Amino acid sequence: MARKMLLMVLIGYCLCGISQTRASDPNLVLHWTFDSTTADASGSGITATRFNNPVYVDCLSDKGIQCGATDCFYNTAASALPLNAADQWTVNLWVYTPTVPTDWMVAFAIGAKPYNTAKASRALYASAGKIVFTDGGGNYLSTGVAWDVNKWQMVTVTYDGATVKVFKNAYQIGSKAFAFANALPQVRVPSNPGWGSFFTGKFDEFKVWDRALTVSEIEALIIPGAIPGYGEPSIVGWYTMDDPNSVGGVPDHSGNGYTAVYSGFTGDVADWVVDGALKFAGAQKMTVPATVSQLPVFAVSFYLKAGWEDYTSAFYQERGTDGSEFTIRGEVNYTTGKGMFKVYSKDRYWNTVFSLTVADAGSFLNLTWNHIAVVADGVDVMLYVNGQLKTTAAYVGTNNKTAMTGSVGYQSGGNGYIGSGNTAYIYDLMLWEGALSPKYLNAMLSAANFNGDLFIDEQDLKAFAASWLVDNSSGSVVTYSVDDFESYTDGASLAGTWAQYVSATYSGTGTIDITTAANSGQKALTWNYVLPETTTTTGNYTSIVYELDAASDLSGYDYASLYLNRHVGNSEEGLLFMKFIDSTNTVKAESWAYTTVNPAGQWQQWFVDFDTLKGLSGVGTVDKSVLTDIKTILIGCGKESTLARSGVIDFDDIILVSLPTCPTPVTGDVNGDCKADMLDYAVFASDWLTVN
């Protein structure tokens, strides 16, 4: 699947010719435009004094100032500022620094310089290259977010009488309760703490209000064109994971050069790439140098085929040596027998930044392909599965993180790998700066998105047109109907083909019948399963069996497909499974799903991929070549429990499918038949209209 980096136009050393007109605002008490003047445009009369030699240069709104290590604008009689301890206020400043600012370089200070001032300062400064706010009395709000170098950024600080909030480019990056002391009537842009160098760089549009602005008001302060791609996410790292090289590297297709490193893959690494995805079987990982969870707004997305995983492993994790962590993982709830899905983030002090849990993840941790996206917008964090919002949690804490390293398939804290129970597959890991909206997610998932960006546009149309009527297919789709149930008149007529399985191993029972509430056609099979109360948890399962007319070779098929309708009120069983049994009554392969409950009251297709078959009792994996002498197909459910349970599941349209081979993929092929034709055009046109 092709992707491309979002086009980013890098801004120059300063932006010119952009004008901004200040609307009348009675709460604006200071506005230094720096447009070749020291005047206060707010009307408060807080005229600046130039200290040493700040130079007027072309910047954002006409002119700005460029300051060296000893240059600043200041006023020490600014009595119109909100200086009392309980006053509300907002400070906004545009900053451009050519180098990483050194410790205690101060971008702005209201009140005395921020050193030992007994809470009488309001200052924003640099520490370890990160943005930090202080009251000068030993209280700090460390955001963990870096000052950008060689690009304009807008920093905003608000105080509502109780809480300080810090914003970068209109995104909140930190908050903390503060109780200030009254401040002296002083203001400086830039400054130092009382010693050392001033903050060096360019500064423009310094404003102070005597109230706390809202988020929407802060967003309105963004000068058009000042921040390339503002409001749109930009790609940080992108790993298709279908192209690991022979020396341990996995290319970064974002263009940013963050080559990942794989380990634990024995033999030829190409053997671990299955249908374009990287395979994880309990001892493999991919180490990623790019990370994004230290950012105030970010997203991580990837395609996942996995079952339940232990809490010590992770599908994806970012972790620092100091405890900073962002983890996406599974977990088994042994009390309920359900698989869970967890996403959480902690800062370097082990403070929780956010945490969300899907208590029953059987609908997507079921060994089928699903697209996972975790989106943090600075206020909330959201989990999307296949473009649909699954759950939301509050984004709390300051996100104070230091340098981290990412990993796929491994959790460094628990020292655990995915795929030890069920083989797991991941591809198309994408790391984003910025939030992915539902619109962007739908575009990403669209079959018509040929070039992999966040849009379906003329570029995709060109790609489609270039492959029009190309046919690289070899062979054709072959479908074998196992049973569509249309030939049966009633439950009795099922005898000889379908039956309730009776075994000394299984304690469960049940009955089968024909229902007219079908997925297609007029008839389907309905199964009332019964699991009685037992004295032991062992063998508390039940199943039905289908007898083929003769032992058959199924190894030439690629997958089985059937439709399920789980009735409302079903008991929640730990497994829903299919087994393939040969003529000697030996189980040759199994496939597992994980829910008899969801979705309830509707038909859902169950794909059994013959490339991900399990061995007996789910131990290990087996190749589809073992399906050469199959006489019986068994479908069942159950879990290790002594309690009595029951439910109803309908089955319809059971087929086996063999796909044509496709030696060379076709760009415009959206329906998987290895050709670009009118069928693909219909899908393309539909997606174009839906997404746009």
C-alpha positions as CSV (number, residue, x, y, z in Angstrom):
1,M,0.0,0.0,0.0
2,A,1.6,3.2,-1.1
3,R,1.8,6.2,1.1
4,K,3.4,9.6,0.8
5,M,4.5,12.2,3.2
6,L,2.2,15.2,3.5
7,L,3.5,18.1,1.5
8,M,5.2,20.5,4.0
9,V,6.3,23.9,2.8
10,L,9.1,25.0,5.1
11,I,8.9,28.6,6.2
12,G,12.0,30.7,5.6
13,Y,14.1,32.6,8.1
14,C,11.2,34.9,8.5
15,L,7.8,35.5,6.9
16,C,7.1,38.7,5.0
17,G,4.1,40.6,3.7
18,I,1.5,39.0,6.0
19,S,-0.7,41.6,7.7
20,Q,-2.8,41.2,10.8
21,T,-5.3,43.8,12.0
22,R,-6.1,43.8,15.6
23,A,-9.8,43.9,16.4
24,S,-11.0,46.2,19.2
25,D,-10.7,44.3,22.4
26,P,-11.2,46.1,25.8
27,N,-9.4,43.3,27.6
28,L,-6.2,43.8,25.5
29,V,-3.9,45.7,27.8
30,L,-0.6,45.5,25.9
31,H,0.3,45.0,22.3
32,W,3.9,45.4,21.1
33,T,3.7,45.0,17.3
34,F,7.5,45.6,16.9
35,D,6.6,47.2,13.5
36,S,9.6,49.5,13.6
37,T,8.1,51.1,16.7
38,T,8.2,50.8,20.5
39,A,4.6,52.0,20.8
40,D,1.8,50.0,22.6
41,A,-1.0,49.5,20.1
42,S,-3.5,48.5,22.8
43,G,-4.0,52.1,24.0
44,S,-2.6,51.4,27.5
45,G,0.5,53.5,26.9
46,I,3.0,50.9,27.9
47,T,5.7,52.1,25.5
48,A,8.8,49.9,25.3
49,T,12.4,50.9,25.9
50,R,15.0,49.2,23.7
51,F,17.8,47.6,25.7
52,N,21.1,47.5,23.8
53,N,20.3,46.8,20.1
54,P,17.3,44.8,19.1
55,V,17.0,45.1,15.3
56,Y,13.8,45.6,13.4
57,V,13.6,42.9,10.6
58,D,10.9,41.7,8.2
59,C,8.9,39.0,10.0
60,L,5.2,38.1,10.4
61,S,3.1,41.2,10.5
62,D,5.3,43.6,8.6
63,K,8.3,44.0,11.1
64,G,9.5,42.2,14.2
65,I,12.6,42.3,16.3
66,Q,15.7,40.2,16.2
67,C,17.5,40.0,19.5
68,G,21.0,38.8,20.4
69,A,22.2,37.7,23.8
70,T,21.9,41.1,25.4
71,D,19.0,42.7,23.6
72,C,15.4,43.2,24.6
73,F,12.3,45.4,24.8
74,Y,11.2,46.3,28.3
75,N,9.0,48.6,30.5
76,T,9.3,49.0,34.3
77,A,6.2,51.2,34.8
78,A,3.6,48.9,33.2
79,S,0.9,49.4,35.9
80,A,-1.9,48.7,33.4
81,L,-0.9,45.0,33.3
82,P,-2.8,42.4,35.4
83,L,-0.3,42.3,38.3
84,N,-2.3,41.3,41.3
85,A,-2.0,37.8,42.6
86,A,-5.7,36.9,41.8
87,D,-5.8,38.6,38.4
88,Q,-6.6,36.6,35.3
89,W,-4.5,37.1,32.2
90,T,-3.2,35.8,28.9
91,V,0.2,36.3,27.3
92,N,0.8,35.5,23.6
93,L,4.1,35.8,21.7
94,W,5.5,34.6,18.3
95,V,9.0,33.2,18.6
96,Y,11.6,32.1,16.0
97,T,14.9,30.7,17.3
98,P,17.8,29.7,15.0
99,T,19.3,27.4,17.6
100,V,18.1,25.3,20.6
101,P,17.7,27.8,23.4
102,T,20.0,27.2,26.4
103,D,18.8,26.8,29.9
104,W,17.1,29.8,31.5
105,M,16.8,31.8,28.3
106,V,13.5,33.7,29.0
107,A,11.1,34.4,26.1
108,F,9.0,36.8,28.2
109,A,8.7,37.9,31.8
110,I,6.0,39.9,33.5
111,G,7.0,41.1,36.9
112,A,10.5,40.9,38.1
113,K,13.0,38.7,36.3
114,P,12.2,35.1,37.3
115,Y,14.8,34.2,39.9
116,N,14.0,34.0,43.6
117,T,11.0,36.4,43.3
118,A,8.7,34.8,45.8
119,K,6.1,33.9,43.2
120,A,6.0,37.4,41.8
121,S,7.0,36.5,38.2
122,R,5.1,35.1,35.2
123,A,7.8,33.9,32.8
124,L,8.2,31.4,30.0
125,Y,11.7,30.1,29.5
126,A,13.8,27.2,28.2
127,S,15.1,24.2,30.1
128,A,16.9,21.3,28.2
129,G,15.4,22.8,25.1
130,K,11.8,22.4,26.4
131,I,9.1,25.0,27.2
132,V,8.8,25.7,30.9
133,F,6.7,28.2,32.8
134,T,7.6,29.5,36.3
135,D,6.4,32.0,38.9
136,G,10.0,32.7,40.0
137,G,9.4,31.2,43.4
138,G,10.4,27.6,42.7
139,N,7.2,26.5,41.1
140,Y,7.4,25.2,37.5
141,L,5.2,23.9,34.8
142,S,7.5,21.7,32.7
143,T,5.6,20.9,29.5
144,G,8.1,18.4,28.1
145,V,7.5,20.0,24.7
146,A,10.5,21.4,22.8
147,W,11.0,24.9,21.4
148,D,11.0,24.6,17.6
149,V,14.2,25.6,15.8
150,N,14.2,27.5,12.5
151,K,10.5,27.9,12.4
152,W,7.9,30.2,13.8
153,Q,5.9,29.1,16.8
154,M,3.2,30.8,18.8
155,V,3.4,30.4,22.6
156,T,0.4,31.3,24.8
157,V,0.0,31.2,28.6
158,T,-3.3,31.7,30.3
159,Y,-4.3,32.0,34.0
160,D,-7.9,31.8,35.2
161,G,-7.2,32.6,38.8
162,A,-6.4,29.1,39.7
163,T,-4.7,27.2,36.8
164,V,-1.9,28.1,34.4
165,K,-2.3,26.6,30.9
166,V,0.5,26.6,28.3
167,F,-0.2,26.4,24.6
168,K,2.0,25.9,21.6
169,N,0.5,26.7,18.2
170,A,-2.9,26.8,19.9
171,Y,-2.5,23.3,21.3
172,Q,-2.5,22.9,25.1
173,I,0.8,21.3,26.2
174,G,0.6,21.7,29.9
175,S,-1.5,22.8,32.9
176,K,-0.9,23.2,36.6
177,A,-2.4,25.0,39.6
178,F,-0.5,28.2,40.7
179,A,-1.0,30.7,43.5
180,F,0.9,33.9,42.6
181,A,2.1,36.9,44.6
182,N,1.6,40.5,43.4
183,A,4.0,41.4,40.7
184,L,6.1,44.5,40.0
185,P,4.9,46.6,37.0
186,Q,7.6,45.2,34.7
187,V,7.6,43.4,31.4
188,R,10.4,42.1,29.2
189,V,10.7,40.5,25.7
190,P,13.0,38.6,25.8
191,S,14.8,38.3,29.1
192,N,17.1,36.3,31.3
193,P,16.5,35.2,34.9
194,G,18.9,37.8,36.3
195,W,22.1,36.5,34.9
196,G,23.4,34.9,31.6
197,S,22.1,35.4,28.1
198,F,18.7,36.6,26.9
199,F,16.6,34.4,24.7
200,T,18.1,34.9,21.2
201,G,16.0,34.9,18.0
202,K,13.1,36.8,16.5
203,F,10.0,38.0,18.2
204,D,6.7,39.3,16.9
205,E,3.2,40.3,18.1
206,F,3.5,40.3,21.9
207,K,0.1,40.7,23.5
208,V,-1.3,40.7,27.1
209,W,-5.0,40.4,28.1
210,D,-6.5,40.9,31.5
211,R,-8.5,37.7,31.2
212,A,-8.0,34.1,30.3
213,L,-8.7,33.5,26.6
214,T,-10.6,30.5,25.4
215,V,-9.1,27.8,23.2
216,S,-11.1,29.1,20.2
217,E,-9.8,32.6,20.9
218,I,-6.3,31.3,21.0
219,E,-6.8,29.5,17.7
220,A,-7.9,32.7,16.1
221,L,-4.5,34.2,16.9
222,I,-2.8,31.9,14.4
223,I,-1.5,34.1,11.6
224,P,-2.4,32.5,8.3
225,G,0.6,31.0,6.6
226,A,2.9,31.3,9.7
227,I,2.7,27.6,10.6
228,P,2.9,25.4,7.5
229,G,0.3,22.6,7.6
230,Y,-1.4,24.1,10.7
231,G,-4.5,22.1,11.4
232,E,-3.3,19.1,9.3
233,P,-1.3,16.2,10.7
234,S,2.2,15.7,9.3
235,I,3.9,12.3,9.0
236,V,6.9,11.7,11.3
237,G,7.6,8.0,10.5
238,W,6.0,5.5,8.2
239,Y,6.8,1.8,8.1
240,T,5.0,-0.4,5.5
241,M,6.9,-3.4,7.1
242,D,6.8,-5.4,3.9
243,D,10.4,-4.5,3.0
244,P,12.9,-5.4,5.7
245,N,16.4,-5.6,4.3
246,S,18.9,-8.4,4.9
247,V,21.0,-6.3,7.3
248,G,18.4,-5.7,9.9
249,G,16.8,-2.4,8.7
250,V,13.2,-1.5,8.0
251,P,12.9,1.6,5.7
252,D,11.1,4.7,6.8
253,H,8.8,5.8,3.9
254,S,8.1,9.2,5.4
255,G,11.2,10.7,4.0
256,N,12.5,11.6,7.4
257,G,15.2,8.9,7.6
258,Y,14.1,7.1,10.8
259,T,15.1,3.6,9.6
260,A,13.9,1.0,12.1
261,V,15.8,-2.1,13.2
262,Y,14.4,-5.6,13.5
263,S,15.6,-8.5,15.7
264,G,14.5,-12.0,16.6
265,F,13.6,-13.0,13.1
266,T,15.5,-16.3,12.4
267,G,16.5,-17.4,9.0
268,D,15.6,-15.4,5.9
269,V,13.6,-12.3,7.1
270,A,11.6,-12.5,3.9
271,D,10.0,-15.6,5.3
272,W,8.5,-13.4,8.1
273,V,6.7,-11.1,5.6
274,V,3.3,-12.6,5.0
275,D,0.9,-10.9,2.5
276,G,2.7,-7.6,3.0
277,A,2.7,-7.7,6.8
278,L,5.5,-8.5,9.4
279,K,4.9,-11.7,11.3
280,F,5.4,-11.9,15.1
281,A,5.6,-15.3,16.8
282,G,6.7,-14.6,20.4
283,A,10.4,-13.5,20.0
284,Q,10.5,-10.7,17.4
285,K,10.5,-6.9,17.6
286,M,11.1,-3.8,15.5
287,T,12.9,-0.9,17.2
288,V,11.8,2.5,15.9
289,P,13.9,5.7,16.5
290,A,11.0,8.1,15.8
291,T,8.5,8.8,18.6
292,V,5.5,11.1,18.8
293,S,3.8,10.7,22.3
294,Q,6.0,13.5,23.7
295,L,4.1,15.9,21.4
296,P,1.0,17.6,22.7
297,V,-1.0,16.4,19.7
298,F,-0.2,13.2,17.9
299,A,-1.5,10.0,16.4
300,V,-0.3,6.4,15.9
301,S,-2.0,4.1,13.4
302,F,-1.4,0.6,12.0
303,Y,-3.1,-2.5,10.7
304,L,-3.2,-5.4,13.1
305,K,-4.2,-9.1,13.0
306,A,-3.9,-10.6,16.4
307,G,-5.7,-12.4,19.2
308,W,-5.5,-11.9,22.9
309,E,-2.1,-11.0,24.2
310,D,-0.5,-11.0,27.7
311,Y,-0.2,-7.7,29.5
312,T,3.6,-8.0,29.5
313,S,3.7,-7.5,25.7
314,A,2.8,-4.6,23.5
315,F,1.6,-4.1,19.9
316,Y,3.4,-0.7,20.0
317,Q,5.3,1.1,22.7
318,E,7.4,4.3,23.2
319,R,9.5,4.3,26.3
320,G,12.3,6.4,27.9
321,T,15.0,5.3,30.3
322,D,13.4,7.6,32.9
323,G,10.0,5.9,32.9
324,S,8.3,8.0,30.1
325,E,5.9,5.6,28.4
326,F,3.2,5.3,25.8
327,T,1.8,1.8,25.3
328,I,-0.8,0.1,23.1
329,R,-1.3,-3.5,24.3
330,G,-3.7,-6.3,24.9
331,E,-4.6,-8.1,28.1
332,V,-6.6,-11.1,29.2
333,N,-9.2,-10.6,31.9
334,Y,-9.1,-14.0,33.5
335,T,-12.2,-13.2,35.6
336,T,-14.5,-12.7,32.7
337,G,-12.5,-14.6,30.1
338,K,-12.5,-11.7,27.8
339,G,-9.6,-10.1,25.9
340,M,-9.0,-6.4,26.7
341,F,-7.3,-3.6,24.8
342,K,-5.4,-0.9,26.6
343,V,-3.7,2.4,25.7
344,Y,-2.0,4.5,28.3
345,S,0.7,7.2,28.6
346,K,2.9,8.2,31.6
347,D,5.4,11.0,32.0
348,R,8.9,10.7,33.4
349,Y,7.5,11.0,36.9
350,W,5.1,8.1,36.4
351,N,2.2,10.5,36.3
352,T,-0.7,9.3,34.1
353,V,-1.1,11.4,31.0
354,F,-4.1,9.4,29.8
355,S,-5.5,5.9,30.0
356,L,-8.2,4.1,28.1
357,T,-9.5,0.5,28.1
358,V,-11.8,-1.6,25.9
359,A,-12.9,-4.3,28.4
360,D,-14.2,-6.6,25.7
361,A,-12.0,-6.4,22.6
362,G,-13.2,-9.6,21.0
363,S,-14.7,-7.8,18.1
364,F,-11.2,-6.7,16.8
365,L,-8.7,-8.9,18.7
366,N,-10.0,-11.9,16.7
367,L,-7.3,-12.8,14.3
368,T,-8.8,-10.8,11.5
369,W,-7.4,-7.6,10.0
370,N,-8.4,-4.3,11.7
371,H,-7.0,-0.8,11.5
372,I,-6.1,0.7,14.8
373,A,-5.6,4.5,15.3
374,V,-4.9,6.2,18.6
375,V,-5.4,10.0,18.4
376,A,-4.5,12.5,21.1
377,D,-5.7,16.1,20.4
378,G,-4.4,17.7,23.6
379,V,-7.8,17.5,25.4
380,D,-8.9,13.9,24.8
381,V,-7.4,10.7,23.5
382,M,-9.5,8.5,21.2
383,L,-9.2,4.9,20.0
384,Y,-10.6,4.3,16.4
385,V,-11.0,0.8,15.1
386,N,-11.6,0.6,11.3
387,G,-12.3,4.3,11.3
388,Q,-15.0,4.1,13.9
389,L,-14.6,5.7,17.4
390,K,-14.3,2.9,19.9
391,T,-13.7,4.8,23.2
392,T,-12.4,8.1,24.5
393,A,-10.5,9.2,27.6
394,A,-9.4,12.5,29.1
395,Y,-5.9,13.8,28.2
396,V,-4.6,14.8,31.6
397,G,-1.2,15.6,33.0
398,T,1.6,17.6,31.5
399,N,3.0,15.0,29.2
400,N,6.5,15.8,30.5
401,K,8.6,13.2,28.7
402,T,12.3,13.0,27.7
403,A,13.9,11.1,24.8
404,M,12.2,7.8,24.0
405,T,12.5,4.8,21.6
406,G,9.6,3.0,19.9
407,S,9.1,-0.7,19.5
408,V,6.7,-2.9,17.6
409,G,5.7,-6.3,19.0
410,Y,7.6,-5.8,22.3
411,Q,7.1,-4.2,25.7
412,S,10.3,-3.2,27.4
413,G,8.7,-2.8,30.8
414,G,7.2,-6.3,30.8
415,N,9.9,-7.8,28.6
416,G,7.2,-9.6,26.6
417,Y,6.6,-10.2,22.9
418,I,3.4,-10.5,21.0
419,G,2.5,-13.7,19.1
420,S,3.6,-16.2,21.6
421,G,0.1,-17.7,21.8
422,N,-1.4,-16.7,18.5
423,T,0.8,-15.5,15.6
424,A,0.3,-11.7,15.2
425,Y,0.8,-9.5,12.1
426,I,1.3,-5.8,11.8
427,Y,1.8,-3.5,8.8
428,D,1.6,0.1,7.8
429,L,2.7,1.7,11.1
430,M,2.4,5.5,10.8
431,L,3.4,8.1,13.4
432,W,1.8,11.5,13.1
433,E,2.4,15.0,14.5
434,G,-1.1,16.3,14.7
435,A,-4.5,14.8,15.3
436,L,-6.2,12.5,12.7
437,S,-9.8,13.6,12.3
438,P,-12.5,11.1,11.3
439,K,-12.4,12.6,7.8
440,Y,-8.6,11.9,7.5
441,L,-9.1,8.3,8.9
442,N,-11.8,7.6,6.4
443,A,-9.5,8.8,3.6
444,M,-6.6,6.7,4.9
445,L,-8.9,3.6,4.9
446,S,-10.5,4.2,1.5
447,A,-9.6,1.7,-1.2
448,A,-9.5,4.7,-3.6
449,N,-6.6,6.3,-1.7
450,F,-3.9,5.1,-4.1
451,N,-1.1,7.4,-3.0
452,G,-1.5,7.0,0.7
453,D,-2.1,10.6,1.8
454,L,-5.0,12.0,3.7
455,F,-7.1,12.9,0.7
456,I,-8.9,11.3,-2.3
457,D,-8.2,13.8,-5.0
458,E,-6.9,14.3,-8.5
459,Q,-3.6,12.6,-7.7
460,D,-5.5,9.4,-7.0
461,L,-7.5,9.9,-10.2
462,K,-4.3,10.1,-12.1
463,A,-3.0,6.9,-10.5
464,F,-6.2,5.1,-11.3
465,A,-6.2,6.3,-14.9
466,A,-2.6,5.2,-15.4
467,S,-3.6,1.6,-14.6
468,W,-6.9,1.6,-16.4
469,L,-7.7,-1.9,-17.9
470,V,-4.4,-3.3,-16.7
471,D,-4.9,-7.1,-15.9
472,N,-2.1,-8.9,-14.1
473,S,-4.2,-11.7,-12.8
474,S,-3.3,-15.4,-13.2
475,G,-6.2,-17.8,-12.9
476,S,-9.6,-16.8,-11.5
477,V,-11.6,-16.8,-8.3
478,V,-12.9,-20.3,-7.5
479,T,-15.7,-20.6,-5.0
480,Y,-17.0,-23.9,-3.5
481,S,-20.3,-23.7,-1.6
482,V,-20.1,-25.9,1.5
483,D,-23.7,-25.2,2.4
484,D,-26.2,-22.4,1.8
485,F,-29.0,-24.4,3.6
486,E,-31.6,-23.8,0.8
487,S,-32.0,-27.5,0.2
488,Y,-33.3,-28.4,3.6
489,T,-36.9,-28.6,4.5
490,D,-36.7,-28.7,8.3
491,G,-34.4,-29.7,11.1
492,A,-34.8,-33.4,10.5
493,S,-33.6,-33.1,6.9
494,L,-30.2,-31.9,8.3
495,A,-29.5,-35.5,9.5
496,G,-26.5,-37.1,7.7
497,T,-24.9,-33.7,6.9
498,W,-25.2,-31.7,10.1
499,A,-25.3,-32.9,13.6
500,Q,-24.8,-31.9,17.2
501,Y,-21.4,-33.3,18.2
502,V,-21.5,-35.9,21.0
503,S,-18.3,-36.7,22.7
504,A,-17.1,-37.8,26.1
505,T,-14.6,-35.0,26.0
506,Y,-17.3,-32.2,25.6
507,S,-20.0,-31.8,28.3
508,G,-22.1,-29.4,26.2
509,T,-25.1,-30.3,24.1
510,G,-27.5,-28.5,21.8
511,T,-30.1,-28.8,19.0
512,I,-30.0,-27.7,15.4
513,D,-32.9,-26.6,13.1
514,I,-33.7,-24.6,10.0
515,T,-34.7,-20.9,10.3
516,T,-36.1,-18.7,7.6
517,A,-34.3,-15.6,9.1
518,A,-31.4,-16.1,6.6
519,N,-28.5,-13.9,5.6
520,S,-29.3,-14.6,2.0
521,G,-31.9,-16.7,0.3
522,Q,-34.7,-18.2,2.4
523,K,-33.0,-20.5,4.9
524,A,-30.2,-20.8,7.4
525,L,-29.1,-23.2,10.2
526,T,-29.9,-22.2,13.8
527,W,-28.0,-23.8,16.7
528,N,-29.2,-23.7,20.3
529,Y,-26.1,-24.5,22.3
530,V,-26.4,-25.7,25.9
531,L,-23.5,-25.9,28.4
532,P,-24.6,-27.5,31.7
533,E,-23.4,-26.8,35.2
534,T,-20.4,-29.0,35.8
535,T,-18.1,-29.9,38.7
536,T,-15.0,-29.3,36.7
537,T,-14.0,-26.6,34.2
538,T,-12.3,-29.1,31.8
539,G,-14.2,-29.8,28.6
540,N,-17.0,-27.4,29.1
541,Y,-17.5,-26.9,25.3
542,T,-20.1,-27.8,22.7
543,S,-20.1,-28.1,18.9
544,I,-21.8,-29.1,15.7
545,V,-20.2,-31.0,12.8
546,Y,-20.6,-31.0,9.0
547,E,-19.8,-34.2,7.2
548,L,-18.4,-33.8,3.7
549,D,-19.5,-36.4,1.1
550,A,-16.0,-37.7,0.9
551,A,-12.6,-36.9,2.3
552,S,-11.4,-33.8,0.3
553,D,-8.3,-31.8,-0.4
554,L,-8.9,-28.3,0.9
555,S,-5.3,-27.1,0.7
556,G,-5.8,-25.3,-2.6
557,Y,-8.2,-22.8,-1.0
558,D,-7.2,-19.5,0.5
559,Y,-10.0,-19.0,3.0
560,A,-13.3,-20.1,4.3
561,S,-16.1,-17.7,4.8
562,L,-19.4,-18.0,6.7
563,Y,-22.0,-15.7,8.2
564,L,-23.0,-15.7,11.9
565,N,-25.9,-14.2,13.7
566,R,-25.3,-14.2,17.4
567,H,-28.7,-13.8,19.2
568,V,-29.3,-11.3,21.9
569,G,-28.8,-12.8,25.4
570,N,-26.1,-15.3,24.4
571,S,-23.7,-16.4,27.1
572,E,-20.2,-15.0,26.7
573,E,-17.9,-17.9,25.8
574,G,-14.2,-17.7,25.7
575,L,-13.9,-19.2,22.2
576,L,-15.8,-19.7,19.0
577,F,-13.8,-22.1,16.9
578,M,-13.7,-24.1,13.7
579,K,-11.7,-27.4,13.4
580,F,-10.8,-29.3,10.3
581,I,-10.7,-33.1,10.9
582,D,-9.4,-35.7,8.5
583,S,-10.7,-39.2,7.7
584,T,-8.9,-40.8,10.6
585,N,-10.7,-38.4,13.0
586,T,-7.5,-36.4,13.6
587,V,-7.7,-32.6,14.1
588,K,-5.4,-31.1,11.4
589,A,-6.0,-27.4,12.0
590,E,-8.1,-24.9,14.0
591,S,-9.2,-21.3,13.7
592,W,-10.5,-19.3,16.6
593,A,-12.8,-16.3,17.1
594,Y,-13.4,-14.8,20.5
595,T,-17.0,-13.9,21.0
596,T,-20.5,-15.5,21.0
597,V,-22.0,-12.2,21.9
598,N,-21.0,-9.3,19.7
599,P,-22.3,-8.0,17.4
600,A,-25.7,-9.3,18.6
601,G,-28.8,-9.5,16.5
602,Q,-27.1,-9.0,13.1
603,W,-25.3,-11.0,10.5
604,Q,-21.5,-10.8,10.5
605,Q,-19.0,-12.4,8.1
606,W,-16.4,-14.7,9.7
607,F,-13.2,-15.2,7.6
608,V,-11.1,-18.2,8.3
609,D,-7.7,-17.3,6.7
610,F,-5.9,-20.5,5.8
611,D,-2.6,-18.7,6.2
612,T,-3.2,-18.3,9.9
613,L,-4.4,-21.7,11.0
614,K,-3.6,-23.0,14.4
615,G,-2.5,-26.5,15.5
616,L,-4.4,-28.8,17.8
617,S,-5.9,-27.0,20.8
618,G,-4.5,-23.7,19.4
619,V,-0.9,-24.7,19.9
620,G,1.4,-23.2,17.3
621,T,0.6,-22.6,13.7
622,V,0.2,-25.0,10.8
623,D,0.4,-24.6,7.0
624,K,-2.7,-25.1,4.9
625,S,-0.9,-28.0,3.2
626,V,-2.2,-30.2,6.1
627,L,-5.8,-29.9,4.7
628,T,-5.4,-32.7,2.2
629,D,-7.7,-35.3,3.6
630,I,-10.5,-33.4,5.4
631,K,-13.8,-35.2,6.1
632,T,-15.4,-33.2,8.9
633,I,-15.7,-29.5,9.7
634,L,-16.5,-28.8,13.4
635,I,-17.8,-25.5,14.8
636,G,-18.1,-25.0,18.5
637,C,-17.9,-22.7,21.5
638,G,-17.2,-22.8,25.3
639,K,-14.8,-21.8,28.0
640,E,-13.3,-23.2,31.2
641,S,-16.2,-22.7,33.6
642,T,-18.5,-24.7,35.8
643,L,-21.5,-22.5,35.3
644,A,-24.5,-23.4,33.2
645,R,-24.8,-21.3,30.0
646,S,-26.7,-21.2,26.7
647,G,-27.3,-19.3,23.5
648,V,-28.4,-19.3,19.9
649,I,-26.2,-18.8,16.8
650,D,-27.4,-18.9,13.2
651,F,-25.1,-19.9,10.3
652,D,-25.5,-19.2,6.6
653,D,-23.6,-19.1,3.3
654,I,-20.5,-21.3,4.1
655,I,-18.0,-21.2,1.3
656,L,-14.4,-22.0,0.4
657,V,-12.6,-19.6,-1.8
658,S,-9.4,-19.9,-4.0
659,L,-8.1,-16.5,-5.2
660,P,-6.2,-15.8,-8.4
661,T,-2.6,-15.2,-8.1
662,C,-1.3,-11.6,-8.7
663,P,2.4,-11.7,-9.5
664,T,2.4,-7.9,-10.0
665,P,-0.1,-5.7,-8.1
666,V,-2.2,-3.2,-10.1
667,T,-2.4,0.3,-8.6
668,G,-6.0,0.8,-9.5
669,D,-7.2,-2.5,-8.2
670,V,-9.5,-1.9,-5.3
671,N,-11.6,-5.1,-5.3
672,G,-8.6,-7.5,-5.2
673,D,-9.0,-9.2,-8.5
674,C,-5.6,-8.0,-9.9
675,K,-7.1,-5.8,-12.6
676,A,-8.4,-2.2,-12.9
677,D,-11.8,-2.0,-14.6
678,M,-15.3,-0.7,-14.2
679,L,-15.8,-2.6,-10.9
680,D,-12.9,-0.7,-9.4
681,Y,-14.1,2.6,-10.9
682,A,-17.5,2.1,-9.2
683,V,-15.7,1.8,-5.8
684,F,-13.4,4.7,-6.6
685,A,-16.3,7.0,-7.4
686,S,-18.2,6.0,-4.3
687,D,-15.2,6.6,-2.1
688,W,-14.5,10.0,-3.7
689,L,-18.1,11.1,-3.0
690,T,-18.2,9.7,0.5
691,V,-14.8,11.0,1.8
692,N,-15.1,14.4,0.1
